[in-house]
Structure formats: C-alpha cells, structure tokens
C-alpha cells in the first residue's frame, strides 16, 4: 500500500488494523431498544471490503455515484466505507427527505446505486421513472432480491469476498457528496475529495481533543456533513471508538447512554442542548458522568445561557465549533486550552486562514463587521458544486471563499457570528431554502403565492415562517394549516415545516417579481423594512 | 372510545405511509418519519381529529401508541 494513499476508507479501516488496532472496538452500536453490538476495526474493514466487492460485481467503479438513503443503522457505515474503497462518489441522504427533496438530489447527482430500506424505498419508487441513471437499488432489510434491479444487501454481502485491495487514491480524487440549500434555485451538490481526511483528522485531535483511549459520541445523522466528517471519518482515522445510537432524541436515553458507555467526548448540536435544557430537573438527578471530559457543539451559534446550564448540570465546558458543508471540516472553534468567550465562535484552526472581508474585497480591521471568508486552499475545501461550476466560481473572490455568513473578529482573534448575508434559513443547525418551501407550497391548490422567511426562535435558532396568499374564497383554517405542514414534511423534510403560517392578501415583490423576504421579516419582527422603493405596487 | 383502527388513518396521513399498522407497542422508533418536528404535525392532527387539546410536552412523555390511546380516551371521557 502506497504511503501517500489518501483513500478515506482505507485510512479509517485497513490502515488502523495495520497499526495494530484490528481487535479494538471501532463502533459500539446501540439499537433503539438499547441492544449493544460491538464492531472491531477488523470487522469494519471486512464489511466495507465486502461491500466494495459487491459494487465491483455490479459493474460499479471509480467515479460512479452511490447514495445512501438510510436511517441510523450499521449498514450505513459499511456501505459508506465500501463505496469509498471502490473510489465511488458517495452521497448520504437524510432519511426524512420527502419526494421532491429526493428527486432533486438523486436526479442532479445521477446516482447509479441507491442503498435504502424497504419502507423508505416506497418514496423512491414513486419517482423512479424520473431517475433514468439509477441502475441498482439495494435494500438492507430484505432477505432476498425483489427484482433484477432491487437487490438484497444480505444476499449480496454473503456472496462477496471478505478481502479487497483498495487502490492507491490521490488526495484530489472525489469522495463524499452532500447537498446544501441556497436562497435560490435547487439544492447544490457539495463535492469533497479524499484529501479532506487530513483536516477532519487534524480537527478531531486539535478541537475535539480526541486521543486513542476516548469513547466518542457524535449525535449528528450521517445524512449531514457533521455525521460523515465527525461521525465516521475523523474519529476512525485516529482509531477512536465511536458510539452510535439508532434511536432519536430522548433525554433519559441520552443520559443513560453517556453514563453507561462512558462517553468521554460528546459532539452535539445547540438545538439538542436547548431541548435538554427544557427537560425537568429530575431528568438529571443522579446522573453521573465521570468519564465525560468535555462537550462540543456545532450547527448554530451556542447561546451563553446554554453554556451556563451545561456547566451547572454536567460540570463540563461546551466548546462551540463552526464549519459548513462546503468547508468539510471545522474552521473556527473554541477548544480545550483556549479560554472560552461565551457567544463567540472561537479562533481559527491551524491550516486555515479565515478573514472578515468587506463587500469591496478589503480585509476588515478588528471590530469591523463584514463577510466571513476563508482563504482558499485548505485541505477539506470542496472541489465543486456538482453540475454547477458557475455557482462554485461565484463563491470565490480574490482568493477567498465567501461563506455567506456575516461576522466580526475581535483584537484577540476570536470570531463573532452576526447572521446570514442571504435568505437561507438555519433551523436546528440545518439550512433550509425558502425557495424550496415556497415551491412546495405552490403545489397546493389553495395557495396562490407565498413568501418564506426564517425568524429567531428560542429552541430552533431560526424557525420557518410562511406568509401565504390563498386563492379567492380560501380561508386559513386549522385543517388547512395542518395540510400545509404535512405537505411540506412529505415533499421536502420535517426540517422545512413552517412553524407558523400567516395568511396575507398579497406577498411583497419588487418590480421584477422577486419576493422581498426582508420586508416580510421586518414585518414579522416589527422593524423598519428599510428601502422599499423597488416594491411592486 | 377511540381505538387503534381510528388512530391508524391519522398516522398514515401525517407520515405519508399507507403501510403503517399501529399496535399498542408502536413507538417513534418504528416509524421512520416520526421525529420531533413531524411529532407536532401528529399533535395537531390528533387535536383536530378528536377535538381535544394536549398540554405542552404531554405526548412526549408517553412510551408508545398504547399510552397515547389511553390518554386520548381519558381526555374524551
């Protein structure tokens, strides 16, 4: 095996075994019923080898594209690593996506292989005629093949060899694909490269503070970048044992898991921490977490009150971290050894050069507000938006990647988040496109037009609010609001559900017909809407 | 008296899944789409369907559909 092999899956499995950790537990899988299954690095290597061989037997190879559409389950990890060993581009789709969200992503990516569950495949079946590239569907929970192109994972894995020679993979080889939402247009496919593992591994050491003896739990779903960069790649590249839990949010279960598994480093999201903060105090009575060293958080800014609560409840510090799907790994962070300034994003990570840049391209002085940018060239920088090089190019100016976030930096190098420079909604740490929600709403016969915004929310950071102009004779009733909520959940995802629906006689637009969301936001917040000279009369 | 058969169509509508067949032991872990956000849709659908009101977090404390059914029937009694 070449010393400069950057293959993510090899570095997370075979290489770890070669380093003498074959018998170490890589993953402690906890089912929703709290049944425990340990998977060693040798087993992780073998299972991913088998899946790489499965892909070979199906005629799939370097540069082809596989997506998973799975809830939390062990197969997710074997498939993800096996696909990367085969040098396929590997996308993970959030299992709560509805038909429209699936069609956008599977259609744009041209995925030839989809790995899913029987219950989720029903959604795919309805759109499959519109997915001409999709050649093989593999179901993880059927014992036998259902059709020539709907195959049983178990059958395929049984027939596959346990060894696989992972090719020497260059750092620039495309690897992981995640879709992200923008303020306009369809979601964009953020494509990473195998070399991203350098930054993911480095930040696991420098920010999360992981050491070989740690038991690490990242609560993120593998459908999002945190779930792959820090729920798979980074920790396993260091040979760290990860806990993965198949159940959803439940404060009691989470406390049992933290205590029972002896989790030492816990990476979670502010929304989850705020949900924990709202639980009855008795939830934490008797909870003892002697193994837990610290907690890290990602997704949205962490409120100082949450930090205070966690300090009192768990007796541990929370380190807020910042990155995006496009950056692939943590760029700015609070971390052990760095004095925490509550509310701050932290300071830059080694190998990364973030800066605050004014609209005219000049670098801002400390204290000045501007665009949060990152000097291009970091190891985990995305390599393109799939099928959209124009959008990719538009993100880079004067050698800096423009994140779309607004921030400022203090004299000591700490960054402070201000907000987004566009209309994208950050709800529970996930980006939601107002355009996609508006498009879904227009599918309802009652809706004439709509404008969707994000407004501050104590639990979700931002919540989705839909201003809807209904057709003549239609009134907003509780039944219609429920219909809207269910429709959005089933077409897009539960994250995009409008938490408020407000009926309006018209939606403000400028003279070229563009929805003026800032006017709606000002109206909702009771603020001055600013310049409305371009508003259509 | 509300029965599982009466809850079933509401679950199928909310979670867009015609194959859902509820039992008293069904939990959120058995239905892929059931998360904290779609849970609110379920709450609204149950409130509208049975003309009842749930207190904040009342449903979240329940262990399974059987307990949910019992709670609904207590409210209707």
Interface residues (C-beta under 8 A of the other chain):
Chain A: X32 X33 X71 X95 X96 X98 X117 X119 X120 X122 X246 X247 X248 X249 X275 X478 X479 X481 X482 X485 X486 X489 X490 X494 X495 X497 X499
Chain B: X13 X14 X16 X17 X19 X27 X28 X29 X32 X33 X34 X35 X36 X37 X38 X40 X41 X44 X45 X48
